[in-house]
Amino acid sequence: VGDPSTAKSQMLRYMLRVAPLAVNTTGRGSSGVGLTAAVTTDQETGERRLEAGAMVLADRGVVCIDEFDKMRETDRVAIHEAMEQQT
Protein backbone atom coordinates (compact mmCIF):
# COMPACT_ATOMS: atom_id res chain seq x y z
CA VAL A 1 0.00 0.00 0.00
CA GLY A 2 1.56 3.26 -1.08
CA ASP A 3 3.50 4.68 -3.98
CA PRO A 4 6.68 2.99 -5.25
CA SER A 5 10.00 4.24 -3.86
CA THR A 6 8.57 5.82 -0.71
CA ALA A 7 10.78 3.89 1.77
CA LYS A 8 8.08 1.49 2.98
CA SER A 9 10.54 -1.42 3.27
CA GLN A 10 13.03 0.75 5.14
CA MET A 11 10.31 1.74 7.61
CA LEU A 12 9.54 -1.94 8.23
CA ARG A 13 13.24 -2.69 8.81
CA TYR A 14 13.41 0.19 11.28
CA MET A 15 10.41 -1.24 13.19
CA LEU A 16 12.16 -4.61 13.33
CA ARG A 17 15.12 -2.96 15.06
CA VAL A 18 13.22 -0.84 17.59
CA ALA A 19 10.25 -3.05 18.54
CA PRO A 20 10.82 -5.38 21.50
CA LEU A 21 9.06 -8.20 19.65
CA ALA A 22 8.85 -8.14 15.86
CA VAL A 23 8.52 -10.78 13.15
CA ASN A 24 9.33 -10.09 9.50
CA THR A 25 7.82 -11.77 6.44
CA THR A 26 7.01 -10.96 2.83
CA GLY A 27 3.65 -11.08 1.14
CA ARG A 28 5.08 -12.68 -1.95
CA GLY A 29 6.08 -15.93 -0.24
CA SER A 30 3.47 -15.99 2.51
CA SER A 31 0.08 -17.60 2.75
CA GLY A 32 -2.75 -17.05 5.18
CA VAL A 33 -1.97 -20.41 6.76
CA GLY A 34 1.73 -19.60 7.07
CA LEU A 35 0.96 -16.30 8.76
CA THR A 36 -1.66 -17.61 11.18
CA ALA A 37 -1.24 -21.31 12.04
CA ALA A 38 -1.03 -24.69 10.33
CA VAL A 39 -1.75 -28.26 11.34
CA THR A 40 1.08 -30.62 10.41
CA THR A 41 1.55 -34.36 10.79
CA ASP A 42 4.75 -35.87 12.15
CA GLN A 43 6.17 -38.31 9.57
CA GLU A 44 7.46 -40.78 12.16
CA THR A 45 4.71 -40.86 14.77
CA GLY A 46 1.71 -39.71 12.75
CA GLU A 47 0.79 -37.24 15.49
CA ARG A 48 -0.75 -33.95 14.49
CA ARG A 49 0.48 -30.69 15.87
CA LEU A 50 -0.27 -27.02 15.52
CA GLU A 51 2.57 -24.86 14.22
CA ALA A 52 2.43 -21.15 14.86
CA GLY A 53 2.75 -18.69 12.00
CA ALA A 54 4.25 -15.21 12.00
CA MET A 55 1.16 -13.52 13.47
CA VAL A 56 1.02 -15.98 16.37
CA LEU A 57 4.76 -15.74 17.02
CA ALA A 58 4.48 -11.96 17.20
CA ASP A 59 1.64 -11.99 19.73
CA ARG A 60 1.69 -8.66 21.62
CA GLY A 61 4.34 -7.46 19.17
CA VAL A 62 4.62 -6.28 15.58
CA VAL A 63 4.27 -8.28 12.35
CA CYS A 64 5.99 -6.60 9.41
CA ILE A 65 4.59 -7.86 6.09
CA ASP A 66 6.48 -6.40 3.16
CA GLU A 67 4.90 -6.54 -0.32
CA PHE A 68 1.43 -7.09 1.14
CA ASP A 69 -0.09 -6.25 -2.24
CA LYS A 70 1.63 -9.29 -3.80
CA MET A 71 -0.39 -11.72 -1.65
CA ARG A 72 -3.33 -13.65 -3.04
CA GLU A 73 -6.73 -12.20 -2.17
CA THR A 74 -7.79 -15.29 -0.21
CA ASP A 75 -4.68 -15.03 1.99
CA ARG A 76 -5.34 -11.35 2.64
CA VAL A 77 -8.87 -12.19 3.79
CA ALA A 78 -7.51 -14.69 6.33
CA ILE A 79 -5.09 -12.08 7.68
CA HIS A 80 -7.74 -9.38 7.87
CA GLU A 81 -10.01 -11.69 9.86
CA ALA A 82 -7.21 -12.45 12.30
CA MET A 83 -6.45 -8.75 12.70
CA GLU A 84 -10.08 -7.69 13.12
CA GLN A 85 -11.43 -10.53 15.24
CA GLN A 86 -8.13 -11.58 16.79
CA THR A 87 -9.10 -15.20 16.28
VOGU-3710 file (C-alpha; in Angstrom, 3 decimals, decimal comma):
1> vgdpstaksq> 0,000/0,000/0,000  1,565/3,260/-1,085  3,498/4,681/-3,984  6,680/2,991/-5,247  10,001/4,236/-3,857  8,574/5,819/-0,711  10,775/3,890/1,768  8,083/1,486/2,977  10,540/-1,424/3,267  13,032/0,747/5,135
11> mlrymlrvap> 10,310/1,736/7,606  9,543/-1,938/8,232  13,238/-2,692/8,806  13,406/0,192/11,279  10,415/-1,239/13,191  12,165/-4,612/13,333  15,118/-2,963/15,064  13,223/-0,836/17,586  10,253/-3,046/18,537  10,824/-5,377/21,504
21> lavnttgrgs> 9,061/-8,198/19,645  8,849/-8,140/15,860  8,521/-10,784/13,150  9,328/-10,094/9,501  7,823/-11,773/6,437  7,008/-10,959/2,833  3,649/-11,076/1,145  5,079/-12,677/-1,954  6,083/-15,928/-0,244  3,466/-15,989/2,507
31> sgvgltaavt> 0,078/-17,601/2,745  -2,752/-17,047/5,184  -1,968/-20,409/6,755  1,727/-19,597/7,071  0,965/-16,304/8,761  -1,664/-17,606/11,181  -1,244/-21,314/12,039  -1,029/-24,687/10,334  -1,755/-28,263/11,341  1,083/-30,621/10,414
41> tdqetgerrl> 1,551/-34,363/10,786  4,753/-35,870/12,147  6,167/-38,315/9,570  7,464/-40,778/12,164  4,711/-40,859/14,774  1,707/-39,707/12,751  0,790/-37,238/15,490  -0,746/-33,950/14,486  0,477/-30,687/15,875  -0,272/-27,023/15,516
51> eagamvladr> 2,565/-24,857/14,220  2,431/-21,147/14,863  2,746/-18,692/12,003  4,247/-15,211/11,998  1,160/-13,523/13,468  1,023/-15,979/16,365  4,762/-15,735/17,021  4,484/-11,960/17,196  1,644/-11,987/19,726  1,691/-8,657/21,616
61> gvvcidefdk> 4,335/-7,459/19,169  4,623/-6,284/15,577  4,265/-8,280/12,347  5,991/-6,603/9,409  4,587/-7,857/6,090  6,477/-6,396/3,162  4,905/-6,543/-0,316  1,429/-7,094/1,143  -0,089/-6,246/-2,237  1,626/-9,293/-3,798
71> mretdrvaih> -0,390/-11,724/-1,653  -3,329/-13,645/-3,042  -6,728/-12,196/-2,172  -7,785/-15,293/-0,207  -4,683/-15,033/1,986  -5,339/-11,349/2,637  -8,874/-12,193/3,786  -7,514/-14,688/6,332  -5,093/-12,084/7,679  -7,745/-9,377/7,865
81> eameqqt> -10,010/-11,689/9,858  -7,213/-12,451/12,297  -6,451/-8,746/12,702  -10,082/-7,693/13,121  -11,435/-10,527/15,244  -8,129/-11,575/16,793  -9,096/-15,205/16,278
//
